[in-house]
């Protein structure tokens, strides 16, 4: 015997999954915005790659 469809429950499950996915995306977006905001306040751009000694990856070796 086939199972009886429960349309209301299935719809609620789809809506719950959609809401969870939307919330995760919103949280990620908020975190990225916060990182940009912190970067703007310190004067650093998030794309700057600085090593521990303070030199960037764009710099060349010192003159010999």
KEMARKE-314766 format. One line per field, with one value per atom (N, C-alpha, C, O, CB): z, x, y negated; residue in one letter. Coordinates in pm, 1 decimal. Glycine has a CB too. Example, Ala and Ser with C-alpha at 12.3 -4.5 7.8 and 13.67 -1.06 7.14 Angstrom:
BEGIN
c3	[780.0, 780.0, 780.0, 846.5, 904.6, 708.0, 714.0, 787.0, 803.9, 572.5]
c1	[1319.0, 1230.0, 1320.0, 1423.6, 1130.8, 1285.0, 1367.0, 1290.0, 1340.9, 1408.4]
c2	[569.0, 450.0, 330.0, 331.9, 447.3, 225.0, 106.0, -3.0, -113.8, 59.8]
resn	[A, A, A, A, A, S, S, S, S, S]
//
This chain:
BEGIN
c3	[0.0, 0.0, 0.0, 76.0, 121.0, -82.9, -95.0, 22.6, 84.1, -227.9, 51.5, 163.4, 122.6, 5.5, 211.1, 218.8, 195.0, 199.7, 296.9, 299.8, 100.3, 98.4, 207.6, 237.8, -37.9, 264.8, 367.7, 313.7, 345.8, 508.0, 232.8, 161.9, 256.7, 233.0, 68.5, 362.2, 457.1, 521.6, 530.8, 566.3, 565.8, 628.2, 529.4, 563.6, 683.7, 408.1, 306.8, 274.7, 257.8, 178.7, 266.6, 240.0, 354.8, 331.7, 218.8, 478.3, 593.9, 594.9, 629.3, 723.4, 558.3, 552.6, 445.7, 469.5, 524.2, 328.7, 223.5, 268.3, 245.7, 94.6, 331.4, 380.4, 489.3, 493.4, 434.2, 577.4, 683.5, 624.7, 669.2, 780.4, 526.7, 462.8, 389.2, 393.1, 365.9, 322.5, 251.1, 348.2, 320.0, 169.8, 462.2, 562.0, 622.7, 647.6, 672.9, 646.5, 702.0, 603.5, 642.8, 738.4, 477.0, 374.6, 361.4, 347.5, 239.6, 365.9, 355.9, 475.8, 459.9, 344.9, 595.4, 716.0, 711.0, 753.5, 840.5, 659.4, 648.0, 551.2, 577.6, 601.7, 440.5, 343.9, 403.2, 381.6, 216.8, 477.4, 539.4, 642.9, 653.8, 604.5, 718.5, 818.8, 751.2, 797.1, 906.8, 644.2, 571.9, 514.2, 519.4, 460.7, 459.7, 403.9, 512.7, 490.1, 334.5, 630.5, 741.5, 789.7, 822.5, 856.9, 794.3, 836.0, 737.6, 778.7, 848.9, 609.0, 509.0, 518.9, 505.1, 368.8, 542.8, 557.2, 679.8, 675.4, 567.8, 788.8, 910.5, 886.7, 934.8, 1025.5, 812.8, 782.0, 697.4, 720.1, 709.7, 600.5, 518.9, 604.2, 587.3, 405.4, 696.3, 782.9, 872.3, 888.0, 868.2, 930.1, 1015.5, 932.1, 978.2, 1085.0, 811.7, 723.1, 685.1, 675.6, 598.5, 663.3, 628.7, 745.9, 726.3, 584.9, 867.7, 985.5, 1011.1, 1056.8, 1107.5, 982.5, 1007.2, 889.0, 900.4, 1038.2, 777.3, 660.1, 573.6, 476.9, 702.4, 607.6, 529.5, 440.2, 478.9, 621.7, 321.5, 236.7, 259.9, 285.9, 86.5, 251.5, 279.2, 177.2, 201.9, 283.8, 63.3, -37.0, -14.5, -79.8, -174.4, 76.2, 104.9, 172.7, 271.8, 193.7, 117.5, 177.5, 245.4, 179.0, 71.8, 376.8, 452.5, 528.0, 591.9, 549.3, 520.0, 593.5, 735.3, 770.4, 523.5, 817.0, 957.6, 977.3, 1079.2, 1032.9, 882.3, 898.8, 843.6, 845.0, 829.6, 795.6, 751.4, 604.0, 554.8, 828.7, 531.9, 388.8, 312.6, 354.2, 340.8, 203.2, 122.7, 15.9, -11.6, 58.8, -43.3, -145.4, -275.3, -361.3, -171.5, -291.3, -412.5, -414.4, -520.7, -428.8, -299.3, -291.8, -353.6, -349.0, -146.7, -410.9, -466.5, -361.3, -256.7, -597.4, -387.8, -292.6, -284.1, -380.5, -332.9, -171.7, -157.3, -261.0, -311.0, -15.6, -290.6, -390.8, -339.2, -221.7, -426.4, -428.7, -391.1, -433.7, -410.5, -450.7]
c1	[83.1, 0.0, 89.1, 185.5, -95.4, 55.8, 134.7, 107.0, 0.5, 103.9, 203.8, 184.8, 91.8, 83.5, 320.3, 24.4, -69.1, 7.3, 78.7, -184.8, -4.7, 71.3, 25.2, -93.6, 58.8, 122.7, 94.9, 148.4, 259.8, 161.5, 68.3, 112.3, 151.4, 249.9, 3.7, 75.7, 104.0, 241.6, 320.3, -6.3, 270.3, 399.1, 513.6, 616.0, 400.9, 496.8, 602.4, 629.1, 744.0, 564.1, 523.5, 537.3, 611.2, 697.4, 398.9, 576.6, 644.1, 791.8, 875.5, 577.7, 825.1, 965.5, 1042.2, 1155.4, 974.8, 981.9, 1047.1, 1068.3, 1174.8, 963.7, 967.7, 978.5, 1085.3, 1159.3, 842.9, 1093.2, 1193.1, 1333.3, 1422.6, 1169.8, 1353.6, 1484.1, 1522.0, 1637.1, 1484.6, 1424.3, 1448.4, 1486.2, 1576.6, 1324.6, 1417.4, 1445.9, 1584.6, 1655.0, 1339.4, 1624.2, 1757.0, 1866.0, 1967.3, 1771.5, 1845.4, 1942.7, 1952.5, 2061.7, 1905.0, 1838.6, 1835.8, 1904.7, 1976.4, 1691.3, 1884.2, 1947.2, 2099.1, 2173.9, 1889.7, 2143.8, 2287.4, 2351.0, 2459.4, 2314.4, 2284.4, 2336.0, 2339.2, 2435.2, 2251.2, 2236.3, 2231.1, 2341.7, 2401.8, 2094.4, 2368.7, 2474.9, 2611.1, 2694.3, 2472.8, 2634.1, 2760.2, 2777.4, 2886.2, 2767.5, 2670.4, 2674.1, 2703.7, 2781.1, 2541.1, 2642.9, 2666.5, 2810.7, 2870.9, 2570.6, 2866.9, 3006.2, 3101.0, 3196.8, 3041.1, 3075.2, 3159.6, 3150.1, 3250.5, 3120.6, 3029.3, 3010.7, 3085.9, 3146.4, 2860.5, 3082.6, 3154.2, 3304.3, 3373.6, 3120.1, 3355.4, 3498.3, 3537.3, 3642.7, 3535.4, 3454.5, 3482.2, 3481.1, 3565.3, 3380.1, 3385.4, 3372.9, 3495.8, 3548.8, 3245.7, 3540.9, 3659.8, 3782.5, 3868.6, 3680.0, 3791.0, 3902.5, 3904.9, 4012.1, 3896.0, 3788.2, 3780.5, 3823.1, 3888.1, 3638.7, 3787.1, 3821.3, 3971.6, 4026.5, 3747.4, 4038.7, 4181.8, 4262.7, 4384.1, 4220.6, 4198.7, 4268.1, 4328.2, 4398.8, 4375.1, 4300.9, 4353.0, 4242.5, 4125.7, 4408.7, 4280.3, 4181.9, 4191.3, 4300.6, 4203.8, 4081.7, 4084.1, 4164.8, 4195.4, 3944.0, 4200.1, 4277.0, 4426.4, 4502.6, 4242.6, 4472.2, 4615.7, 4663.0, 4605.4, 4646.1, 4768.9, 4826.9, 4955.5, 5055.6, 4851.8, 4953.4, 5069.6, 5123.2, 5047.8, 5035.0, 5254.9, 5315.6, 5345.1, 5317.5, 5444.4, 5400.9, 5423.1, 5531.0, 5530.2, 5460.6, 5624.1, 5729.5, 5687.4, 5766.9, 5857.8, 5565.3, 5512.8, 5532.3, 5486.4, 5575.7, 5597.8, 5616.3, 5500.2, 5445.0, 5750.8, 5464.1, 5355.1, 5410.9, 5530.9, 5272.4, 5326.0, 5369.4, 5406.4, 5471.1, 5260.1, 5366.4, 5397.0, 5539.4, 5590.9, 5299.4, 5602.5, 5734.8, 5838.7, 5825.7, 5771.0, 5941.1, 6053.2, 6162.7, 6154.6, 6107.7, 6263.0, 6371.1, 6451.6, 6453.4, 6462.3, 6517.6, 6596.2, 6709.2, 6756.5, 6653.7, 6749.7, 6856.4, 6984.9, 7018.4, 6878.0, 7058.8, 7185.5, 7302.0, 7416.3, 7196.1]
c2	[116.5, 0.0, -124.9, -134.7, 1.4, -214.8, -337.3, -430.1, -425.7, -408.8, -512.5, -605.6, -719.1, -756.1, -662.3, -771.4, -880.8, -1013.2, -1037.6, -879.3, -1098.3, -1223.2, -1319.8, -1331.4, -1289.8, -1387.6, -1487.3, -1620.5, -1661.9, -1448.6, -1684.7, -1803.9, -1916.8, -1986.7, -1851.0, -1934.3, -2042.7, -2022.5, -2116.7, -2049.9, -1900.9, -1872.5, -1891.6, -1950.7, -1730.1, -1842.2, -1856.1, -2002.6, -2043.4, -1780.8, -2080.1, -2223.0, -2292.7, -2377.5, -2287.3, -2256.1, -2314.4, -2277.9, -2361.5, -2268.1, -2155.9, -2113.6, -2191.9, -2234.2, -1962.2, -2211.4, -2290.3, -2434.3, -2491.7, -2287.4, -2492.0, -2629.7, -2641.4, -2739.6, -2677.9, -2541.4, -2542.3, -2535.1, -2607.2, -2425.8, -2450.1, -2437.7, -2566.1, -2609.4, -2319.3, -2625.9, -2750.6, -2862.5, -2941.3, -2790.2, -2869.7, -2973.4, -2954.4, -3052.3, -2972.0, -2830.0, -2803.5, -2844.2, -2902.1, -2655.0, -2814.3, -2851.0, -3002.7, -3057.8, -2788.1, -3068.7, -3214.6, -3278.7, -3377.5, -3265.0, -3224.0, -3276.8, -3258.6, -3346.6, -3208.1, -3145.3, -3121.1, -3220.7, -3272.8, -2976.8, -3246.6, -3343.9, -3483.8, -3557.8, -3343.1, -3520.9, -3653.2, -3669.2, -3776.1, -3676.5, -3563.7, -3569.0, -3584.5, -3662.8, -3442.1, -3511.8, -3522.8, -3662.2, -3719.4, -3418.5, -3716.3, -3851.2, -3954.0, -4047.0, -3884.2, -3938.5, -4030.5, -4022.1, -4124.3, -4000.6, -3901.1, -3884.7, -3952.3, -4017.8, -3735.9, -3937.1, -4001.8, -4153.5, -4223.3, -3955.9, -4204.5, -4348.9, -4399.5, -4506.6, -4384.0, -4323.6, -4361.9, -4363.5, -4453.1, -4266.4, -4265.4, -4262.5, -4382.4, -4441.8, -4132.7, -4419.1, -4537.4, -4662.6, -4750.8, -4550.2, -4670.4, -4786.9, -4800.6, -4910.6, -4777.1, -4691.2, -4692.9, -4729.3, -4804.2, -4555.3, -4677.9, -4709.2, -4855.7, -4915.4, -4624.4, -4914.7, -5056.3, -5143.7, -5246.4, -5092.9, -5103.9, -5182.4, -5181.8, -5282.0, -5129.2, -5070.9, -5061.8, -5113.1, -5130.1, -4918.6, -5137.7, -5188.7, -5079.7, -5108.4, -5282.7, -4955.9, -4844.2, -4790.3, -4787.3, -4732.6, -4748.1, -4683.2, -4533.2, -4482.8, -4718.9, -4460.7, -4317.7, -4238.0, -4121.4, -4265.2, -4297.8, -4225.3, -4236.9, -4165.6, -4275.3, -4324.6, -4335.6, -4208.5, -4163.6, -4459.3, -4151.5, -4032.6, -4074.2, -4101.2, -3920.5, -4079.3, -4121.7, -4001.6, -3928.1, -4238.2, -3982.4, -3872.9, -3919.0, -4033.7, -3823.3, -3830.5, -3862.0, -3968.0, -4037.0, -3736.8, -3983.0, -4084.3, -4220.1, -4314.0, -4038.5, -4232.2, -4360.4, -4386.9, -4489.9, -4469.0, -4299.3, -4320.9, -4258.9, -4157.0, -4261.6, -4319.5, -4265.4, -4173.7, -4175.4, -4378.1, -4095.2, -4000.4, -4071.4, -4011.6, -3897.4, -4198.5, -4272.4, -4327.4, -4362.1, -4384.9, -4335.5, -4394.8, -4302.0, -4179.6, -4426.5, -4362.2, -4285.6, -4275.9, -4340.4, -4351.6, -4197.3, -4181.5, -4312.1, -4388.7, -4062.5, -4338.9, -4460.4, -4466.2, -4364.1, -4469.3, -4588.6, -4604.2, -4543.9, -4558.7, -4752.8, -4474.4, -4409.2, -4490.2, -4450.9, -4271.5]
resn	[X, X, X, X, X, X, X, X, X, X, X, X, X, X, X, X, X, X, X, X, X, X, X, X, X, X, X, X, X, X, X, X, X, X, X, X, X, X, X, X, X, X, X, X, X, X, X, X, X, X, X, X, X, X, X, X, X, X, X, X, X, X, X, X, X, X, X, X, X, X, X, X, X, X, X, X, X, X, X, X, X, X, X, X, X, X, X, X, X, X, X, X, X, X, X, X, X, X, X, X, X, X, X, X, X, X, X, X, X, X, X, X, X, X, X, X, X, X, X, X, X, X, X, X, X, X, X, X, X, X, X, X, X, X, X, X, X, X, X, X, X, X, X, X, X, X, X, X, X, X, X, X, X, X, X, X, X, X, X, X, X, X, X, X, X, X, X, X, X, X, X, X, X, X, X, X, X, X, X, X, X, X, X, X, X, X, X, X, X, X, X, X, X, X, X, X, X, X, X, X, X, X, X, X, X, X, X, X, X, X, X, X, X, X, X, X, X, X, X, X, X, X, X, X, X, X, X, X, X, X, X, X, X, X, X, X, X, X, X, X, X, X, X, X, X, X, X, X, X, X, X, X, X, X, X, X, X, X, X, X, X, X, X, X, X, X, X, X, X, X, X, X, X, X, X, X, X, X, X, X, X, X, X, X, X, X, X, X, X, X, X, X, X, X, X, X, X, X, X, X, X, X, X, X, X, X, X, X, X, X, X, X, X, X, X, X, X, X, X, X]
//
